[in-house]
């Protein structure tokens, strides 16, 4: 096989059994890899009704066929499992250098089953796979864990691990590789912690082959040429924090738990502020494996209240801990980010859970004696102190560790949790972006932007995808509803395709389109997808498998909804004042376009068409 | 020939090799320069005596010697800009694919070292030493320095036939630039004048250019910094 290595590593943690299986070529081709393949395997191998934190859940690390190649941004893997935060399928994605190393060791996927009796970590050296004792690593932060494991394995080993948050089953704990790349959402780190699996360390010395070397080389150079433009350079200079100024301008920047869409202190947390005052190397980005963009950064805070250093922060983190909590202090935001990276927690959920707690407190539903500090919006010190408490489930941190829905529900107001399927929104208010209304409501892992970023089109002005060019679309109005169901469906399928390939979302965010991906997939794997339609069908197939998983887990059309605030409370001010999310106008059409019945269940006809029966 | 020399002396011009060196270095196009010299040796100095450019006559005569001095300034090599490297390792992948047919950083002849806490990444690749340690230590004479004037490169090369895989050169190179491919020693050979790595460096951190030009640029950029602080 080309692209794919053709090998799956299966690790049974209960009986410490390690086995290497072959990856079925047809399965690989039909689901491409990574997100899609992981979804199919999880759907086939576990009962979707299982308790996510029980040994019966499985944890899948899935790379794509283009991971580890020179495909631009060919650095990603997806963690697929059942989420303890939502109870739905989870598919968290991360880059850095660990996923490529897994390919160099010779594996496409790792499937973890069962639960170890004591804390363990997995050490992979090509085919040599060992389950090692991790008792003395338990309790250590993410960076410490990496350093300690490298000291006893290989100084060039690449590592993915959990921090204390994952060990303590914080519902939104994450898995971090290369000290700063997070498989962030849905609590995948808690699943890893529930299996007593502290880390996966890998050193690979083999290579990844492609089917058509010359053709692949040409395809890569074409993407490089396309990406050699001011947008890419601007993105590399500022990173994702450049988004803040855009969402503020459009009035969709989450402010005080989505109570507003414009933040009076926004200019204090624009991308340039972080670049100029906190980034260690200013306008110079650090790259993941094989990426021509280089959007990461490393920050250092000298303010004694928030002293520390570490990778990031990204836009979502800034939105959640900043305007989301009414905070305009970049140092405090950066500090919250560092704690989350060290402890291994999702910044989006953590930030918006605290934002929700702030609203509950200010409205008098959360008593002072429970939270222990005057948790008003804008209280940066209190926010940072609470973040510290969450990872160890200390005091009020124990309640925060359950996520915003369970927090708000406990205090009698679940409607104040800005979430769908119990997963918190990302930093885009749906009242100003009707496409995001559909996306948040229907994305299989709960409220999520990145698995189907419709707003790339109308907010970021990306009109180079076939999703737009085939329709000769050069402008999309964020507030119209007739076009959003189709756009959302197509964007979700398109994103499922490239999420499954092992390439990074941001390559496509910068405009590379379906033809670019097709060239790389075909030349790289030799699997002859042949056409964009065929390739996108694989994405649609993956999306539908995820949907089937959720349906079997007990989700229904009732769960494809938005909080009352989005549906009924008009935006109080700013450029989209007066708007609400018009989901009921769009959802039936969305189901129809997807080939689902009016209860959101894929019809037999659709399943046959996707070869899922 | 002597007649021509006397002719030149009569003009009062000094037979100053430095002036000639400076003159010929003005010719930006090395190809053009070579053509001119070739023409000189073929046609002879006769025609040119009637022309105005006396210095060219001297170039024709002293061509070979002077050319040695001028050739030194126009050799090309890999120029690594630490200020631009993002640590993506695309160069490692491109190099390994070209030389070993698969994407495997361990087969790459260039290595990037990433320092996340400083957000810096440093490329290291064979420096094509003028007096290579590897060449000195090789017991089978497999390592030689080859100059290709056409491509304007001077490469320290390994003959696969002669290499026995003793790995002494790996010990000798103080920079770690010698690799071992399982049978022979392997190192950067500038891909015969068309380096693969530079095609995939999105940040322009590796360039293939005249070595001296890089230094000139560096001087200039330092000068700009000094100027900026002077006016600050």
Interface residues (C-beta under 8 A of the other chain):
Chain A: X68 X69 X70 X97 X104 X178 X179 X180 X205 X206 X207 X208 X209 X210 X213 X217 X220 X221 X224 X227 X228 X236 X279 X280 X281 X284 X285 X286 X287 X288 X289 X290 X291 X292 X293 X294 X297 X298 X309 X311
Chain B: X83 X86 X87 X88 X89 X90 X93 X94 X96 X97 X100 X101 X102 X103 X104 X105 X106 X107 X114 X116 X117 X118 X119 X120 X121 X199 X200 X202 X203
